Amino acid sequence: MIGFLYACGAGLMLAQPATAQSGKWPLTDLSAFRQPGGTWQIAGDVSARINKPNALETVKGTGVLVNLPGKKQHGEDLYSNFQHGDIDLELDYMMAAGSNSGIYFQGRYEFQLFDSWGNPSPRAADNGGIYERWDDSKPEGQKGYQGYAPRQNASKAPGLWQHLKVSFQAPRFDASGNKIENARIIRAELNGVTIHENLELLGATRGANGNEAATGPLRIQGDHGAVAFRNIQITDYSTPRPSLTGLEYAVYKTAGARDLDPATAKVEAKGASDKLTANAGPFTHGYQLRYTGKLNVPQAGDYNVAVMAQGGGASLKINGKPVAAYGGNGRGRVSLPAGASDVEIIYGREGDWGAPTLAFAIAGNGLRETLYGDPVSPDNTDPILVEADQNTLLRSFLDMPGREKITHAISVGSPEKVHYSYDLDNGMLLQAWRGRFLETTPMWHERGNGTARPVGALQRFGKTAFTLNRLADAAAEWKADSAGTSYRPKGYVLDEKDRPTFRYQIFGSNVSDAIRILPDGSGFTRELEVSAPAADLFAKLAEGAQIEQVEKDLYVVDGKSFYLRLTDAGGAKPVVRSSGGKQELIVPVRGKLSYSILF
């Protein structure tokens, strides 16, 4: 589920109760769609060959929506039974190699799905783009216009599941049917990367069905290529937006905003305002503002409300009852009748720090988060970004979910826009990502905490562990601590292109570990060289919920999150085993070991 405060480009993330149209589609059959064509089917699972064009292989069962058009049967677009206005859409999808599809919001605005793996310069027709509008009367080369490319290419390889979240706002029309506000993509995330934000759609895109309207069906393009979907989740926002009207303000000079008593405090200035703002009145600091007005809610119900302040604090009362105590960000849950409710908001500007900012938000009961007032951001700090236009290394701490902070990490960026982080304490490849390199705001802003964050489509590689370990046999538990390993890091050396090769000692062997980005940006190779390895030395190459062998020496890992291709195991046979509720891919070490990861 997604929540966005689009007016200011920042989210407050108020909880959103589902409405009748909301929820996860079960995908046990095709009953959610009207007159589905013969190329659409329900499956239990699906897979693709990484280099086999327009082909998906299915497994019987339910939960996955699949389209398999071909030469014998031309595909048709799929339309939902329900008509939607404002919605949040969240789903997983898988592209076959070379495939092309799309999701049309309201059947009119196409969010492009495409096999754009490795494309360094995505356009509007690439994965995650908003397809162009079209005018056949224009000259050749100019017929397409007003398309929007994604900010960066966050696409994964064919045959891997990709995750999409889109918050869509429908166009608005007056009582006469005239459009008074364009549709918007409030925010879109692909594989965890924001690729669009507050994007205005000036009209329907090419291939749209009918003129723009307040509602329309969700439409999935089905005539261009093989594609699959799962975990389709809709949050429908059908409740009309409230209004904040009749705002009047009074400005005070008092010792502290927490102690403001409107009955006794002297009013320095007052007036009416058409918007909520911290900047009403004659003062720049050391003042208090008291707003009164009406919150008009078309539909009775329980709502989540919040008042937000920067450069000071704020409090909130509704119908005379305190909802949020004085502070920077207060929130509460209230039951509101249909119609008008009395609102009182007090803002205090104490000192001269920060920009004076005041806003009110309401959400819930089928209403998307709606903001009134000044633009609010969760942090006034401009992000500190590190780019990697050439091979770049940065030492930092890393925060990893479910584990202790990594204190001896190094991140390596490349001009191919594929980057990785390495744990020098364990000789472990921690994570890799595609896109921009690092945000270092937590590391370098003010006192900082030493932490850097990847900026791109991130793939993590399991819990902290040594890459190499000695096992009594292939079923023995992978040791989690350093006891008996004699592990000693030896730093790294740079080659002529400033690419590091990491070195360490473990179990009496010297190890060199060279990770190299593939020239086409599809992933990277890793080569381990181990001097005089013990007979019982193993390497753990991958772990995940599931590891499947799809071709000779090619595995798809962690629920089809990435591929691993074993290129040289020195004649040793790899083993896929279960351990600790997950699967692991391990292989005996014979001196030299190399593999590639594609994602």
C-alpha positions in Angstrom: 0.0 0.0 0.0 1.3 3.5 -0.9 0.6 6.8 0.7 1.8 10.1 -0.7 1.5 13.8 0.0 2.1 14.8 -3.5 1.6 18.6 -3.2 5.0 19.0 -1.5 6.8 16.0 -2.8 7.0 14.4 0.7 5.0 11.6 2.3 3.5 11.6 5.7 2.4 8.0 5.4 -1.0 8.1 7.2 -2.7 4.7 7.4 -5.3 4.1 4.7 -8.2 1.8 5.4 -9.3 -0.1 2.3 -12.6 0.5 0.5 -14.8 -1.9 -1.2 -12.7 -2.0 -4.4 -9.5 -2.3 -2.5 -7.5 -5.4 -1.7 -5.3 -8.1 -3.2 -6.7 -9.8 -6.3 -6.8 -13.6 -5.6 -6.0 -14.6 -9.3 -7.6 -17.9 -8.8 -9.4 -17.4 -12.2 -10.0 -14.6 -14.7 -13.2 -13.4 -13.2 -11.7 -10.0 -12.3 -11.6 -9.2 -16.0 -14.2 -8.8 -18.7 -14.0 -11.1 -21.8 -10.4 -12.1 -21.4 -8.8 -13.3 -24.6 -7.5 -16.8 -25.2 -3.8 -15.8 -24.6 -4.5 -15.0 -20.9 -4.4 -17.7 -18.3 -3.8 -18.3 -14.6 -0.8 -20.3 -13.4 0.9 -21.3 -10.2 4.4 -20.1 -11.3 6.2 -18.9 -14.3 9.8 -18.8 -15.6 11.7 -17.5 -18.6 15.0 -18.3 -20.3 17.2 -15.2 -20.1 18.0 -15.2 -23.8 14.9 -16.8 -25.3 12.7 -14.1 -26.9 9.0 -13.8 -26.0 8.7 -17.1 -24.1 7.5 -17.9 -20.6 7.1 -21.4 -19.2 4.2 -22.0 -16.8 3.4 -24.3 -13.9 -0.2 -25.4 -13.1 -1.8 -23.7 -10.2 -3.1 -20.3 -9.2 -1.8 -16.9 -8.2 -0.1 -15.7 -11.4 -1.7 -14.0 -14.3 0.1 -14.8 -17.6 -0.2 -13.7 -21.2 1.3 -15.9 -23.9 0.6 -14.4 -27.3 2.2 -16.1 -30.3 2.0 -16.6 -34.1 -1.0 -18.9 -33.8 -3.0 -16.6 -31.5 -2.7 -12.8 -31.5 -2.9 -11.4 -28.0 -5.6 -9.0 -26.8 -5.6 -6.4 -24.1 -7.1 -7.3 -20.7 -9.6 -5.0 -19.0 -10.6 -5.0 -15.3 -14.3 -5.3 -14.4 -14.1 -2.4 -12.0 -13.8 1.3 -13.0 -11.3 3.3 -11.0 -10.5 6.9 -10.3 -7.7 7.6 -7.8 -5.8 4.4 -7.0 -2.6 3.0 -5.7 -1.4 0.0 -7.6 1.3 -2.4 -6.4 2.3 -5.6 -8.1 5.1 -7.9 -9.3 5.7 -8.5 -13.0 8.0 -10.6 -15.1 9.1 -9.8 -18.7 10.1 -12.4 -21.2 13.3 -11.6 -23.2 12.5 -8.8 -25.7 8.9 -8.5 -24.5 6.7 -5.5 -24.5 3.5 -4.7 -22.5 2.0 -1.9 -20.5 -0.5 -0.9 -17.9 -3.1 1.7 -18.9 -4.6 3.5 -15.9 -8.3 4.1 -16.7 -7.5 2.5 -20.1 -6.0 5.8 -21.2 -2.6 6.5 -19.7 0.1 3.9 -20.4 2.8 3.0 -17.9 5.2 1.1 -20.2 6.5 -2.4 -19.4 9.4 -3.5 -21.5 12.5 -5.6 -21.5 14.9 -2.7 -21.0 17.6 -4.6 -19.1 21.0 -2.9 -19.3 19.8 0.1 -21.3 21.9 3.0 -20.0 19.7 5.7 -21.5 16.0 4.8 -21.1 13.3 6.7 -23.0 9.6 7.0 -22.7 9.1 3.7 -24.5 11.3 1.8 -22.1 10.5 0.0 -18.9 8.9 2.4 -16.4 8.3 5.2 -19.0 5.0 7.0 -19.5 4.3 6.4 -23.2 4.0 9.2 -25.6 0.9 10.9 -26.8 0.3 10.7 -30.5 -0.7 13.0 -33.4 -0.8 11.5 -36.9 -1.2 14.9 -38.4 2.3 15.9 -37.4 5.4 15.3 -39.6 7.3 12.0 -39.3 9.5 12.0 -36.3 7.3 14.5 -34.5 4.1 12.4 -34.1 5.0 11.2 -30.6 5.2 13.9 -27.9 4.9 14.5 -24.2 6.3 11.1 -23.2 8.3 10.7 -20.0 11.3 8.6 -19.5 12.0 7.1 -16.1 14.6 9.0 -14.0 16.9 6.0 -14.2 16.8 2.5 -15.5 15.9 0.3 -12.6 14.9 -2.7 -14.7 15.8 -6.3 -14.0 16.7 -9.1 -16.4 14.1 -11.1 -18.2 12.7 -13.9 -16.1 13.2 -12.0 -12.8 10.3 -10.6 -10.8 10.2 -6.9 -10.8 8.2 -4.8 -8.2 6.1 -1.8 -9.2 4.3 0.8 -7.1 2.3 3.6 -8.7 0.1 6.2 -7.1 -2.3 7.5 -9.8 -4.6 10.6 -9.6 -7.5 10.7 -12.0 -8.4 13.9 -14.0 -11.0 16.2 -12.5 -14.1 17.4 -14.2 -16.7 20.1 -13.4 -20.5 19.6 -13.3 -20.6 20.4 -17.1 -18.1 17.7 -17.9 -15.2 20.1 -18.6 -11.8 18.9 -17.5 -10.5 21.2 -14.8 -7.4 19.2 -13.7 -5.1 16.8 -15.5 -4.4 13.3 -14.4 -1.1 12.7 -12.5 1.4 10.1 -11.6 1.9 11.2 -8.0 4.7 8.8 -7.5 6.1 5.6 -9.2 8.7 3.2 -7.8 10.3 0.4 -9.8 12.3 -2.1 -7.8 12.5 0.3 -4.9 13.7 3.3 -7.0 11.6 6.4 -7.4 11.3 6.9 -11.2 8.5 9.5 -11.4 7.2 12.0 -9.0 4.3 14.5 -9.3 4.1 14.0 -13.0 1.2 15.7 -14.8 -0.4 13.8 -17.7 -1.7 16.4 -20.1 -3.8 13.9 -22.1 -4.3 10.3 -22.9 -1.3 8.4 -24.3 -1.1 6.6 -27.7 -3.4 3.6 -27.8 -5.9 5.0 -25.4 -9.5 3.9 -25.5 -11.9 6.8 -25.6 -11.7 10.4 -24.3 -10.6 11.3 -20.8 -13.1 10.7 -18.0 -13.3 10.6 -14.3 -13.1 6.8 -14.2 -12.1 3.9 -16.4 -10.9 0.3 -16.2 -7.4 -0.9 -15.5 -6.1 -2.2 -18.8 -3.1 -4.5 -19.4 -1.6 -4.6 -22.9 -1.6 -8.1 -24.3 -0.8 -7.9 -28.0 3.0 -7.3 -27.9 4.7 -10.0 -25.8 4.8 -12.6 -23.0 4.4 -11.1 -19.6 3.3 -12.3 -16.1 1.8 -10.6 -13.0 1.4 -11.6 -9.4 0.5 -10.0 -6.0 -1.7 -7.4 -7.6 -2.8 -5.0 -4.9 -5.3 -2.1 -5.4 -6.1 0.7 -3.0 -9.1 2.6 -4.3 -9.7 6.2 -3.2 -13.3 6.9 -4.0 -14.1 9.4 -1.2 -14.4 13.0 -2.4 -11.7 15.3 -1.1 -12.5 17.5 1.9 -12.1 21.2 1.9 -10.6 23.6 4.5 -12.6 26.8 4.3 -13.4 30.0 6.2 -9.8 30.3 7.5 -9.2 33.3 9.8 -6.0 34.0 11.6 -4.8 36.0 14.6 -1.2 36.8 15.3 0.2 37.1 18.8 3.4 37.9 20.6 3.7 35.8 23.8 6.4 34.1 25.9 5.9 30.7 24.3 3.4 29.1 21.8 2.8 26.2 24.2 1.3 28.8 26.7 -0.9 30.7 24.2 -4.3 31.7 25.7 -6.3 33.3 22.9 -8.8 34.7 25.5 -6.1 36.9 27.2 -3.3 37.3 24.7 -3.1 40.5 22.7 -3.8 40.2 19.0 -1.1 42.0 17.0 -2.7 41.4 13.6 -5.6 39.4 12.1 -7.3 38.6 8.9 -8.8 36.1 6.5 -6.7 33.7 4.5 -7.4 31.5 1.5 -4.7 29.0 2.6 -3.0 27.7 5.7 0.5 29.1 6.0 3.0 29.8 8.7 3.8 33.1 7.1 0.7 35.2 7.7 1.1 38.4 9.6 3.9 41.0 10.0 6.5 39.1 12.0 9.4 36.8 10.8 10.1 35.1 14.2 8.9 35.1 17.8 5.2 35.0 17.0 2.2 32.7 17.3 -0.5 32.1 14.8 -4.0 30.9 15.6 -6.1 29.6 12.7 -9.8 28.8 12.9 -11.9 27.4 10.1 -14.1 24.6 8.8 -13.1 21.2 7.7 -15.8 20.0 5.3 -15.9 16.2 4.9 -18.4 14.8 2.4 -18.4 11.3 3.9 -18.7 10.6 7.6 -16.2 8.2 9.1 -12.9 7.7 10.9 -10.0 9.7 9.6 -6.3 10.1 10.3 -5.2 13.7 10.6 -1.9 15.4 11.2 -0.5 18.9 11.7 3.1 19.5 10.6 5.4 22.4 11.4 9.0 23.4 10.6 10.9 26.3 12.2 8.5 26.0 15.2 5.7 23.8 16.5 1.9 23.4 16.0 -1.1 22.0 17.7 -4.5 20.8 16.5 -8.1 20.8 17.8 -11.2 19.6 16.0 -14.7 20.4 17.2 -13.1 21.7 20.4 -11.2 18.5 21.3 -7.4 18.3 21.3 -6.1 16.0 18.6 -2.4 16.8 18.4 -0.4 18.3 21.2 2.0 21.1 20.4 5.1 19.8 18.6 6.8 19.5 15.2 4.6 16.6 13.8 1.4 15.7 15.7 -1.2 13.3 14.5 -4.3 11.6 15.7 -7.5 9.7 14.6 -10.9 11.3 14.7 -14.5 10.4 13.9 -15.9 13.1 11.7 -19.6 13.7 10.7 -20.5 14.5 7.1 -20.4 18.2 6.7 -18.4 20.9 8.5 -16.3 20.5 11.6 -14.6 23.3 13.6 -10.8 23.3 13.3 -8.3 25.2 15.4 -4.6 25.1 14.5 -1.9 27.0 16.4 1.6 27.6 15.0 4.5 28.9 17.1 7.6 30.4 15.5 10.2 30.4 18.3 13.7 31.6 17.4 15.0 32.0 13.9 16.0 28.5 13.0 14.6 26.7 9.9 12.0 27.9 7.4 8.5 28.7 8.9 6.2 26.0 7.6 2.7 24.8 8.5 0.5 22.2 7.0 -2.5 20.0 7.8 -3.2 16.5 6.3 -6.1 14.1 6.3 -6.4 10.6 5.1 -8.4 7.3 5.5 -11.9 6.1 4.9 -11.3 5.8 1.2 -9.5 9.2 1.0 -5.9 9.5 -0.2 -3.7 11.7 1.9 -4.6 15.3 1.2 -2.4 18.2 2.3 -3.4 21.8 3.0 -0.8 24.5 3.6 2.9 25.1 3.0 5.0 22.5 1.2 6.5 20.3 3.9 9.6 18.0 3.6 10.7 15.6 6.3 14.2 17.0 6.2 15.5 20.4 5.1 18.9 19.0 4.4 19.9 18.8 0.7 21.1 15.3 0.0 24.8 14.7 -0.4 25.2 12.5 -3.4 28.4 10.7 -4.6 28.4 9.9 -8.3 30.6 7.3 -10.0 31.5 8.6 -13.5 34.7 6.6 -13.1 35.6 3.7 -10.9 35.1 5.0 -7.4 35.7 3.6 -3.9 34.2 4.8 -0.7 34.6 3.4 2.9 31.6 3.8 5.2 29.3 2.1 7.6 26.3 0.3 6.1 22.9 -0.4 7.6 21.6 -3.8 6.6 18.1 -5.0 7.5 18.1 -7.7 10.2 21.7 -7.5 11.1 24.2 -5.4 13.0 25.7 -2.3 11.3 28.5 -3.2 8.9 31.4 -1.1 10.2 34.2 -2.1 7.7 32.4 -1.8 4.4 33.6 -0.5 1.1 31.3 0.5 -1.8 32.7 0.4 -5.4 31.0 2.4 -8.1 31.4 2.1 -11.8 30.7 4.2 -14.9 28.5 1.2 -16.2 26.1 2.2 -13.3 26.4 -1.1 -11.6 27.9 -0.9 -8.1 28.5 -3.2 -5.1 29.4 -3.2 -1.4 31.9 -5.5 0.2 32.4 -6.5 3.8 36.1 -6.4 4.6 35.5 -8.2 8.0 34.1 -11.3 6.2 35.4 -11.3 2.7 31.7 -11.1 1.7 29.9 -9.5 -1.2 27.0 -7.7 0.6 24.9 -6.1 -2.1 24.8 -4.8 -5.6 22.7 -2.2 -7.3 22.0 -0.5 -10.7 21.6 3.2 -11.1 23.2 6.1 -9.2 25.9 5.4 -6.7 25.6 6.6 -3.0 23.8 9.1 -0.8 26.2 10.1 2.0 24.0 12.6 3.9 23.9 10.5 7.1 27.7 10.2 6.8 28.7 13.8 6.2 25.9 16.1 7.3 26.7 17.8 10.6 28.2 15.2 13.0 27.0 12.3 10.9 26.8 8.6 11.8 29.2 7.3 9.2 26.5 5.6 7.1 26.1 5.6 3.3 23.1 4.5 1.3 22.8 3.0 -2.2 20.8 5.0 -4.7 19.4 2.5 -7.2 17.7 -0.9 -7.7 19.2 -2.9 -4.8 19.9 -6.6 -4.6 21.2 -7.9 -1.3 23.0 -11.3 -1.0 22.1 -12.7 2.4 23.1 -12.6 6.0 26.6 -11.7 7.2 28.9 -14.7 6.8 32.4 -15.6 5.6 32.4 -16.5 1.9 34.7 -19.4 2.6 34.3 -22.0 5.4 35.5 -25.5 6.3 32.7 -28.1 6.4 32.9 -31.7 7.5 30.6 -32.5 4.6 28.2 -30.6 2.3 25.4 -30.9 4.9 27.3 -29.3 7.8 26.2 -25.9 9.2 27.9 -22.8 7.9 29.7 -21.3 10.8 28.7 -17.8 11.8 31.7 -16.7 13.8 35.4 -16.3 13.2 36.5 -18.9 15.8 39.2 -21.2 14.2 39.2 -19.3 10.9 42.4 -17.4 11.5 40.9 -14.7 9.3 43.0 -11.6 8.6 42.1 -8.9 6.1 44.9 -7.7 3.9 43.2 -4.8 2.2 43.0 -4.5 -1.5 45.1 -3.6 -4.6 44.0 -1.5 -7.5 44.5 -2.5 -11.2 45.2 0.0 -14.0 41.5 1.0 -14.1 41.3 1.6 -10.3 39.3 -1.6 -9.7 40.0 -3.3 -6.4 41.0 -6.9 -5.8 40.5 -7.8 -2.1 42.9 -9.9 -0.2 42.7 -11.8 3.0 43.9 -14.9 4.9 41.6 -17.6 6.1 42.2 -21.2 7.3 45.9 -20.9 6.4 45.2 -19.9 2.7 45.8 -16.6 1.0 42.8 -15.4 -0.9 42.3 -12.8 -3.7 38.8 -11.7 -4.5 38.3 -9.8 -7.8 34.8 -8.4 -8.7 34.5 -6.9 -12.1 31.5 -5.2 -13.7 30.4 -6.6 -17.0 30.9 -4.1 -19.9 27.2 -4.2 -20.9 26.1 -3.4 -17.3 24.1 -6.6 -17.0 25.9 -7.6 -13.8 29.4 -8.6 -12.6 31.9 -11.4 -12.4 33.6 -12.6 -9.3 36.9 -14.6 -9.3 38.3 -16.2 -6.1 41.8 -17.5 -6.1 42.8 -19.6 -3.0 46.3 -20.8 -2.3 46.6 -24.4 -1.1 43.0 -24.8 0.0 42.1 -27.3 2.6 40.4 -30.4 1.3 37.2 -29.5 3.2 37.0 -25.8 2.1 33.7 -24.6 0.6 32.5 -21.3 -0.8 28.9 -20.1 -0.3 27.9 -18.4 -3.5 24.3 -17.6 -2.8 21.4 -18.0 -0.4 17.7 -17.3 -0.6 14.2 -18.5 -0.2 14.6 -20.7 -3.3 17.4 -21.6 -5.6 16.5 -23.3 -8.9 18.9 -24.6 -11.6 17.4 -23.4 -15.0 20.2 -24.4 -17.3 23.6 -26.1 -17.0 25.6 -23.9 -14.6 22.9 -21.3 -14.4 20.8 -20.7 -11.3 18.0 -18.3 -10.4 18.1 -17.3 -6.8 15.7 -16.1 -4.0 12.4 -16.3 -5.7 13.7 -15.2 -9.1 15.5 -12.2 -7.8 18.8 -12.7 -9.6 20.8 -15.1 -11.7 24.1 -16.8 -10.9 26.2 -18.5 -13.6 29.0 -20.7 -12.5 31.8 -20.4 -15.0 34.7 -22.2 -13.4 34.6 -24.4 -10.3 37.8 -26.3 -11.0 35.8 -29.5 -11.7 34.0 -29.3 -8.3 30.3 -30.0 -8.2 28.0 -27.3 -6.7 25.4 -28.3 -4.1 22.0 -26.7 -3.5 21.1 -27.4 0.1 18.6 -26.3 2.8 19.8 -24.5 5.9 18.1 -22.4 8.5 14.8 -22.2 6.6 16.6 -21.0 3.4 18.5 -22.6 0.5 22.2 -22.2 -0.1 24.4 -22.7 -3.2 27.8 -24.0 -2.0 30.7 -25.5 -3.9 34.0 -27.1 -2.9 37.0 -24.9 -3.5 39.8 -26.4 -5.7 42.0 -23.3 -5.9 40.2 -21.1 -8.4 36.5 -20.3 -8.5 34.6 -17.9 -10.8 31.0 -17.0 -11.4 28.8 -14.1 -12.5 25.7 -12.5 -11.1 23.1 -11.1 -13.5 20.3 -9.0 -12.2 
